[in-house]
Amino acid sequence: MGDKHLQNFFGKNTSMFVQSTSKLDPFLFLQFITKKKNGVWEKPSSGEGLRLRCNLDEIIMIKEVLKGKFKSWSTKLTFKGKDVGIALKWDDNSKGRIL
C-alpha cells in the first residue's frame, strides 16, 4: 500500500478525483471537472475545474451523509480566494441518489 492515493469517478458530464498526498496528512483533495459543451473535458493541468482541500472533520461529515446517518450537510471552503459552498443531500425523489 502506497503513501499516496488517487481515485477517479467519472459520470456523464462531471468527474471527481479524490487524492491523498500522504497518509500522514490530515486532509485530502477533491477535484471536479466537467465536460464542456463541445464534448471535451476540462483540463486540470490548464487550471480548469475545481480543486478543494478537505480536512478530517469535513471528510467525516461527508462519510456520515454517504452512510445515511445524516440526510444532508453543507460547508464553505476557500478556492483561489473565493468562498465555495459544498452541499451533500439525499434526493427525496430517487432512492439511493445523492445530490
C-alpha positions in Angstrom: 0.0 0.0 0.0 1.5 3.3 -1.1 1.8 6.6 0.7 -0.3 8.5 -1.9 -3.7 7.6 -3.4 -5.7 8.8 -6.4 -9.2 7.6 -7.2 -11.3 8.8 -10.2 -15.1 8.7 -10.5 -16.4 9.6 -14.0 -20.1 10.4 -14.7 -21.7 11.5 -17.9 -20.8 15.2 -17.5 -18.9 15.5 -14.3 -15.8 13.8 -12.9 -14.5 13.7 -9.3 -10.9 12.9 -8.3 -10.1 12.0 -4.7 -6.4 12.4 -3.9 -4.3 12.0 -0.8 -0.8 13.4 -0.9 0.5 11.4 2.1 -1.1 9.0 4.6 0.3 11.3 7.3 -1.6 14.4 6.2 -4.9 15.1 7.9 -6.6 16.2 4.7 -7.3 15.1 1.1 -8.1 16.9 -2.1 -11.4 16.7 -4.0 -11.1 17.8 -7.6 -14.1 18.3 -10.0 -14.1 18.7 -13.8 -17.0 18.9 -16.2 -17.5 18.2 -19.8 -17.7 21.3 -21.9 -20.4 21.9 -24.5 -18.1 20.8 -27.3 -17.7 17.4 -25.5 -14.1 18.0 -24.3 -13.3 17.5 -20.6 -11.9 20.4 -18.6 -8.1 20.1 -18.1 -6.9 20.4 -14.6 -3.3 20.9 -15.9 -4.6 24.1 -17.5 -6.1 25.4 -14.3 -9.7 24.3 -15.2 -12.1 22.7 -12.9 -12.3 23.0 -9.1 -9.9 21.6 -6.5 -10.7 21.7 -2.8 -8.8 20.7 0.3 -10.9 18.9 2.9 -9.8 18.4 6.5 -10.7 15.4 8.6 -13.8 16.9 10.1 -15.2 17.6 6.6 -14.2 14.1 5.4 -16.0 12.5 8.4 -19.2 14.5 7.7 -19.2 13.5 4.0 -18.8 9.9 5.1 -21.7 10.2 7.6 -24.0 11.6 4.9 -23.0 8.8 2.5 -23.7 6.2 5.2 -27.1 7.7 5.7 -26.6 8.9 9.3 -27.4 12.5 8.1 -29.8 13.5 5.3 -27.7 16.5 4.3 -24.5 18.5 5.1 -23.0 21.7 3.8 -20.0 23.9 4.4 -17.9 26.7 2.8 -14.3 26.3 1.6 -12.0 28.8 0.0 -10.7 28.1 -3.5 -8.4 30.6 -5.2 -9.5 33.3 -2.8 -13.3 32.7 -3.3 -15.7 31.1 -1.0 -17.1 27.8 -2.4 -20.1 26.1 -1.0 -20.2 22.3 -0.8 -23.5 20.6 -0.1 -24.5 16.9 0.0 -28.1 16.0 0.2 -30.0 12.7 -0.4 -32.6 13.1 -3.2 -36.1 12.6 -1.7 -37.5 11.6 -5.1 -34.9 9.0 -6.0 -34.0 6.2 -3.6 -30.2 5.9 -3.3 -29.3 9.0 -5.2 -27.3 11.9 -3.7 -27.3 15.4 -5.0 
